[in-house]
Amino acid sequence: MRRSRTLEKKLEAYREFGRAVDRIDALRRDVEEFVHWDAKESITADLDRKVASVMRSPAYRVVEWYDRYCQVRWYVGQASMVMTQC
């Protein structure tokens, strides 16, 4: 995930990371279908370790919390100024 100054940009990076993880999962399905069993683990192992590393980071966990558990639309961006509580 890229570094960002605003929460809006951090949430955007979080969503982009989610799309990248979805692509990695699609790659894994293709690898399982087309590659011999012995080579399967080594192909996606580095990607899996990097994804796990990002997901364990404190910055990722904070943004994940905002995205999943709190309605912060009033705080992020100019589109909505309606304030809701967590």
ROGU-187155 format. One record per residue (C-alpha): residue number from 1; x, z, y. Coordinates in pm, 1 decimal. Layout:
BEGIN
   vexro         xx         zz         yy
     NUM          X          Z          Y
...
END
This chain:
BEGIN
   vexro         xx         zz         yy
       1        0.0        0.0        0.0
       2      128.5      -84.3      342.4
       3      180.7      179.1      608.9
       4      -86.3      193.1      876.9
       5     -151.5      399.1     1185.7
       6     -530.0      399.2     1186.4
       7     -768.7      514.9      917.1
       8     -947.6      182.0      936.2
       9     -626.8       -4.0      844.6
      10     -547.7      248.3      571.7
      11     -889.5      193.6      415.7
      12     -834.6     -182.2      434.7
      13     -498.6     -144.4      256.2
      14     -665.2       79.8       -4.7
      15     -925.3     -189.0      -78.5
      16     -656.8     -459.9      -97.5
      17     -464.7     -244.5     -343.7
      18     -782.0     -212.6     -551.1
      19     -810.6     -591.7     -562.4
      20     -445.5     -614.1     -673.2
      21     -513.3     -363.9     -953.2
      22     -811.3     -576.7    -1062.7
      23     -581.4     -880.4    -1078.9
      24     -329.9     -684.5    -1286.0
      25     -610.5     -590.9    -1527.0
      26     -706.3     -960.0    -1554.9
      27     -341.5    -1043.3    -1624.0
      28     -333.1     -775.6    -1893.2
      29     -640.8     -926.1    -2061.1
      30     -476.9    -1270.2    -2056.3
      31     -154.2    -1127.6    -2198.2
      32     -344.4     -957.1    -2479.4
      33     -517.5    -1282.3    -2562.1
      34     -222.4    -1521.8    -2548.4
      35       97.8    -1326.2    -2614.2
      36      237.5    -1198.0    -2944.0
      37      188.7     -821.9    -2993.9
      38      559.5     -727.2    -2966.2
      39      591.9     -863.6    -2612.4
      40      265.3     -728.9    -2468.8
      41      389.7     -388.6    -2355.9
      42      706.9     -511.0    -2191.0
      43      527.5     -769.4    -1975.6
      44      294.7     -531.6    -1794.2
      45      492.5     -206.8    -1823.6
      46      666.8     -239.9    -1484.7
      47      339.2     -322.4    -1310.0
      48      166.4      -26.8    -1472.2
      49      441.6      212.5    -1363.8
      50      427.5       88.1    -1004.0
      51       47.4      115.1     -987.7
      52       62.0      468.1    -1130.4
      53      330.0      561.0     -877.6
      54      118.7      441.1     -584.0
      55     -193.4      615.3     -715.4
      56       -6.4      947.0     -740.8
      57      115.6      931.6     -380.8
      58      -38.1     1175.4     -131.6
      59     -122.6      895.2      112.6
      60     -321.1      709.1     -153.6
      61     -508.1     1021.9     -260.1
      62     -615.4     1104.9       96.5
      63     -745.4      753.8      160.9
      64     -915.8      749.0     -178.8
      65    -1094.3     1072.3      -89.2
      66    -1215.8      925.9      240.3
      67    -1337.2      611.1       68.6
      68    -1514.3      782.3     -218.5
      69    -1641.5     1118.5     -101.2
      70    -1693.8     1120.5      271.2
      71    -1904.8      911.6      504.7
      72    -1661.3      849.1      788.2
      73    -1814.9      530.7      926.6
      74    -1851.7      703.7     1263.9
      75    -1475.8      757.0     1278.0
      76    -1353.0      421.9     1146.7
      77    -1384.1      113.9     1363.7
      78    -1605.3       32.2     1658.3
      79    -1898.9     -119.4     1466.0
      80    -2083.0      203.3     1389.8
      81    -2098.8      510.9     1607.0
      82    -2340.1      708.7     1389.6
      83    -2191.5     1043.0     1289.6
      84    -2260.6     1179.7      942.6
      85    -2127.4     1494.6      780.2
      86    -1926.2     1510.6      459.8
END
